[in-house]
């Protein structure tokens, strides 16, 4: 069974999700868009002062880029990938999120 056999929604949704994640990734990788990071945008000035804003943005941007690439791969290769790729994709995304959280609390602090 292929990934295309279990995907019943319109294909444009996959491409829209890819575009959104790619745009967010580019914004964050450029060191801008700190207002898009949940928790950081609502933190007090004292709490924000504890973090390197550019490093935090780049860390989140790299994590978003991984997710964007996974969505792109699943969109381009849905006729070739096995249906079980969904579980691999989910595992990679969960690991990516855990790594992003760990890095944001260690490497991104001043």
JOMO-V266421 format. One line per field, one symbol per residue. phi: phi as a letter, one per 20 degrees, with the letter a starting at -180 (. if undefined). psi: psi as a letter, one per 30 degrees, with the letter a starting at -180 (. if undefined). burial: 1 if it has 16 or more other C-alpha atoms within 10 Angstrom, else 0. A space follows every 10 residues. Layout:
# JOMO-V266421
phi: ???
psi: ???
burial: ???
This chain:
# JOMO-V266421
phi: .efffdedef fffffffgff ffffffffff ndnffeefnf fdffffffff deffffffff ffffffffff ffffffdffd fffffgffff ffffffffff ffffecfeef
psi: klefffjflk ffeeeeeeee eeeeeeeeff glgfffjkee fglleeeeff kjeeeeeeee eeeeeeeeee eeeeeegffe klfffeeeee eeeeeeeeee eeeffdefk.
burial: 0011000000 0000100100 1111111110 1111000001 0000000000 1011111111 1111111101 1101100100 1010000010 0010011001 0011000100
